[in-house]
């Protein structure tokens, strides 16, 4: 017999800050359904690769997720 556990999904609002050389230049906000903040953060960062701010021409591009 297998025990089944239902994991409750939560709605998170995650801002992804785009930086060039460590200096922020843009922010996109994502609404993510996830089981916890860490998964929401990961999912938002994955979604951000489709953002127009994720541009290979930006020098020293980096991103960070911020919970809102």
Secondary structure, 3 states (H helix, E strand, C coil): CCCCCCCCCEEEEEEEEEEECCEEEEEEEEEEEECCHHHHHHHHHHHHHHCCCCCCCCCCEEEEEEEC
